[in-house]
Amino acid sequence: MTRHRAERRGAGLRPSPAIDLGLLESVRRSVLSESGPVTGLRVAAALRDSGRLLGATGSLAAMDRITAELSGLGPLQELVSDPRVTDIFVNSPNSVWLDRGMGPERVDVAFDSEATLRALAVRLIAVGGRRLDDSSPCVDVKIDPGYRVHAVLTPISSAGTLLSIRIRRPRVFTLKELQTSGCIHPVMGSVLRGMVAARLNFLISGSTGTGKTTLLSTLLGLCNPKERLVLIEDAAELNPDHPHVLTLEARHSNTEGAGTIDLDELIRQALRMTPGRLIVGECRGREVRELLMALNTGHSGGGGTIHANSAMDVPARLVALGVLADMSTEAVALQTASALDVVVHLERINGLRTVSEIGVFSLLAGSLVVESAIKTEPENTGIVAGPGWAALAVRLGLDPEGTVLERSCSLASEEGQL
């Protein structure tokens, strides 16, 4: 069984009541002695049959603990109760971290041993239909209720079992909420709203954990309710507040190495579904060719996310992905300049996920470039217009000679208004 010190530093949770480990192990054996899913009823029956008088509080605590051990995240389960937690990282039995939007924070949660940590990782991967062992030491799966689990074993990891869990929250933030929280400057918010209304094709760029998926879900929620959104994802994470959403999810190979369905195949299938907007959750491989081709055939208002260090680095990233799809640099440049209008870049500024820049794609002497249109000033206090503003203004239907983005930042920031 695992042991964890229940009071987490800075997490605001009360310590869990102490539970006898012998009782936990006894109930655990009793529950696992029967086949079938682990349910609260079976755990309660096993506790009753143990003959131990725990009282109402003790019984509930024991049930929560055993259920987490057998079908949840074990000692990590209580971390999920904080709705702000988006990621959990386990670097060793005594090194557990989480992210609540302000960067990694170490918490006072621990496993009994490396063997216990490995057992949890193996169980979670098995729930996702994959195998984690010496022959397959690096695995990524999605499991209910919305966890993306990645595990690495030794000798790939020199420190022992590594476990990373990304939590998909069912709640979607509105654009106004992101503005209020400081993630989006009001001027940026108005431009993003106008981008969706004008059906510009876009990419959202940034490094891991900057909030690309969160922002994409928010923007998709701004789409006309009559539009049909078709989402292509490696693992379903987008959950836009929209009445007509279809999600196609890639399938990894089975234990025999067969049955793979990649994102590029799903994009081809999606084009047969009459998508109002075609969205690829993350461009990370040869599917970029299919996306660019689709957006070059009359499909407007689509796009996706991409990993990049800055908005200016997105062209280089696209070229690198295009090489995987046997595209030349010239082909990527021409296809992208025709298919995509805007790149929205996110960063962590002082730990806060922030929309830092919006740029426009263009060709310069035959090379693909991104020109900065608007950029947030340090501390997210204002907006600076860049050389790409005139081109963006034209695409948004604004006056490119206007003073909307000069120091007054007078672009209307009321919700729904440009």
N, C-alpha and C positions, 0 to 999 in steps of 0.2 A: 504494500500500500504506500501511497505517497503521504508526505507530511508537508504542510505548508503553514507558514506563519501568517495568520490571516489579516493582521492589520497592515495595510499597505501604506508606505510613506507617501503622503500628499494625495492619496486617492479618496479620502473622506469616507471610508467604509468602517463600520464597527467590526471588531474582532469576532471571528466565528467561535461558537461555543466549543470547548474541548470535547473531543469524542474519543472513546476508547478504541485504539487501533485493533485490538483483538476482536471486538464486536464488529467493526467494519469488515475485517477479513472473514469472519464467520458468515455474515450476511452476504458478502460478495460471493463466497463459495456456494451458498445456498441458491442464490439467484442464477448463477452460471451453470448450476447442475441441471437446469431445465433449458430446453431449446426455446427459441422464440425471442422477440424483442424485449428489451428491458423496459418495463413500465413501472409507473409509480405504484400501481396496485401490487405487483410482484414484490417490489422492494418493501412495501408496507407489510405484506404477509410474512416475508422473511424476518423482519424486525419483530413482529408479533410472536413468531414461532421461536425466536431466540430466548424468550422468557425474561428478557431484561426490562426493567421498569425505567423508562427514560423520561416519562412525562411528555407533555405536548411539545414543549420547546426542543427537548433533546431528540424526540422522534423526528421532528421536521428537519432539524439540522443533520441528523444521520441520513435521512432520505435524500436530502440535497447533495450531501457529500458522496454517497454511494452512487446515485444516479449520474453525477458528474464524472465519477471514476469509470463507470461502465459504458456510458453512452454520450457523455459530454466532453469537456476539455480538461477533466481532472482538476488539479489545483489551480488551473488557469480560468476555470469557469466563472469565478466571482469577478474577475476583471471585466468580463463582458457586460456585467450589470451596469457599468458606467456608460451611458449612451454616447459619451464623447470619445471613447476609445475606438480607434480605427485599425490599429495594428498591435500585435503582441509578438515580441521577439524573445526566444529562449536561446541563450548562448551557451549555457551549461546548467547543471542542476541547481546551482545557486546564483545564477545570473539571468533574471527575468526583467524584461523591459516592456514598456507600452508607449504608444503615441496617442495623445489626445489633441493633436493639432498644433502643439508647440514644440515638437521634436521629441526624441526618445527620453523617457523618464524611467529610472530604475525603481522597481517595486519590491516589497518585502514578501516575496513568494518563492518557495523552493520545493524541489523534489527530493525524495529520500536518497536517490542514487542515479547514476548514469543509466543503469538498467531500467529504472522506472520511467525515466524520460524517454528512452528509446522505445519502450513498450507503448507509451502513449502515441508517439509518432507513428509507429507501425500500425496501431489500431486506427488512427485517423485516416491514414492513407488507404487502409483496407476498406474503410467506409466509403471512400471515393472510388472504389473499384480498381485500385492499382495495387502494386506490390512494392514494399520497401524492404530491401535486404541487401546482402553483400553484392549480389549480381545486379541490383538496381538501386544504387545508393543515393540518387538524387531524383525526387519525385515531386510533382506539383498537381494538386487535385482541388476540386470544389466539392464541398459537402454541405448538407443542410445543417443549420438554417441560414445559409449564406456566408459560410467561411471559405476563404481561399487558403489552403494549407500547402506550405512548401517545407520539405524536410531533406536534410542531408546527413548521411552517416559517415563514420570513419571508414576507410582512411582518407576519403575525400575531404572531410573536415578533420583537421588535426586536433581540434579541441573537444571532439565527441559529437554527440547528436546536436544538430541545429534545427530549430523549429521556428518558422515564421507564419503567422496567421493574420490574414487581412479580413476584416469584418465588414460585410456589406450591411449597411443600415437601411431599413425600409423607408425611413423618412427622407424626403427630398427637400432641399433648401430652395426657397424662392430667390429670385434675383435681388429683391428688396432686402431679404434677410442677409444675404452675402454682403450687400452694401453696408448694412447696419453693423455687421460684425467687423468691418474694416477690410474684408478680403477684396472688395471691388470698390474703387473710387466711383462716385456717382456719375461722373462723365464717362468713365469706362463702361459703366452699366448701361447708359443710354446708347452708346455705340454698339454694344453687344446686342441690345434689344433691336436696334436698327438693322444689324447684320442678319439676324434671324428673319425679320420682317421682309428684308430685301432679297431673301433666299440666296445669300452669298455662300459659296462653297468655302469651307474653312478647315483648318487643322488647329488643334489645341496642343501646344508643346510644353515641355517641362521635364524635370527629372522625376524620379520615383518619389511618390508621396507628396507631390505639390498640389494635388487636388484636381487633376485633369478629368477624372471620371465624374467627380462631384459637379464640376462646372458643366460638363457635357450633359449630364442628366438635367441640370437646371435649364440650360439653353433649349433642350428638346421640349421641356415643359412649356416653353413660350410659343411653340409651333401651333398653327391653326388646328383646332380640334378635328377638323374635317380631313386633315392630311393623314396619310398612311405611312407610319414610320417603320422601316425595316432595319433592325439592328443586327450587325454581324460581330460576334465576340468569340474570343478564345475561351473565356469563362464568363458567363453572364453576370455582369456587375451593374450595368446601367438599369435604372428603374425610374424613368421619367414620369412625371405626373401628366399623363396624356392618355386619352381614351382609346387610341388606335395604335398599338405598338405590337410588332411581331419581332421575336428574337430568334436568331439562328445561332447555335452554339457549336463550335468545333468539337470533333471527337478524336481523342488520342487513340493510339494503337492499343490493342489488347495484349495479354501476356504472350500471345503468339506473334505479335508484331504486325497484326493485320487490323483492318477496320478504320484506318485513319481517314478523317474528312477535314481538310485544311480550310483556312479562311478564304483562299482564292477560289476554291470550289463553291463555297457558300455565297460568295459575291455573285458568281455566275448564276447560281440558283435564285438569288434574291432578285436579279434583274427580270426574272420570269414571273415575279409576284407583283408587278406594277407598283414599285415603291414610290410614295410621294417624296420621301427623303431617304437616302441610303446612307447609313452610318456604320463605320467600322470602329469598334471600340478602341482598338490600338493597332496601328500599322507597325509591324516589327519584322516583316519578311517580304517574300515575293508577292504577297497579296496587294502590295502597293501598285503593281502594274494593273491589276484588275480594277482597283478603285479609280485610278487615274483614267483608265479607258471608259469606265462607267460614267464618271463625271464629265467626260468629253462627249457624251452622246445625249445631251439634253437633260440630264438629271441634275437639277439645281437644288441648293439648300442642304447639300450633304457634306460629309467630311468624317472626321474622327480625331483621334489623339495620336501623338508621336513623341518619343523621347528625344530631347535635344537640350543642349546647354543654354541656348538662347534662341530668340526668334531668328537672328541672323544665321544661326547654324543649321536651321531646318533644311535649306537646300542641300547642304553637304550630306545630311542624314538621308534625305530622299534619294540622292545619287547612290549612296552606299546600299540602300535597300533595293534600288533599281538594279544594281549589279547582280544581286541574288536572283533577280527575275530575268537575267540576260538582256537587260536594257542598257543602251549606251548612255553616256553622260548627256549627249545632245538630245536623245529621245526623251530622257527624264525631264530635261529643261523645257523642251517644247510642250510636252504633255502637261507638265505641272502648270506652266504659265497660262495654258488654256483652260485647265480644269479647276484650279484653285484660285480664290480671290484673297483670302485673309489668313493670317496666322495669329493666334492668341497665345501669348506666352505667360506661364505662371512660374513663380519662384517662392521660396520661403524667405521672407524679410523679417528679421528679428523673431524667427520661429513661426510667423503667421503666413499661411498660404495666401498668396496675393497675385492678382492679375497685374503683371508688371509692364506689359507692352503689347501693342497690337500693330502688326505690320502688314504690308501688301506684297504679293508676289509680282515680279516683273522680270523681263529679260533685259540684260545689259550686255551689249556686244556678244549676244548669243549665249551668255551664261545666265543661269537662274539665280536671282538675288531676292532678298526680302528687304524692303525699305521700311524703316520705322515710321509709323504714322502718328501714334501717340504713345507716351511713356509716362509712368508715374514718377514723380520726384521722390527723393529719399524720404523715408517715414510715411510714404503714401499721402503727402500733404497737398499735392497738386498734380497737374497734368502739363506735360511739355509736348508741343507739336513737333513732328519730324518731317523729313523731306517727302515721306509717303502720304502725308495728310491729304493733299489735293486729290490724289488718285482714290483714296478711301472715301473722301467726301463725295466725289462723283458717283462712286458705286453705291453710296448710301442715299443718293438723291439730295445732297446738301450743296450749298454754295461753297466751292473750294476757296473762294477769295474772302469768305466771311471771317470774322474774328472770334469764332466760337471757341477756339482752343488756345487763344492767347492767354496771358497770365490770369485774366479774370475767370477762366474756365467756365464760361457762361453757357456752354451747351446745356440745354434743358435737361435736368436730371430727375424730373418727376416721372414716376413709373408710367411707362407706356408712351412717353413723349420724347421726340427728338428735337 
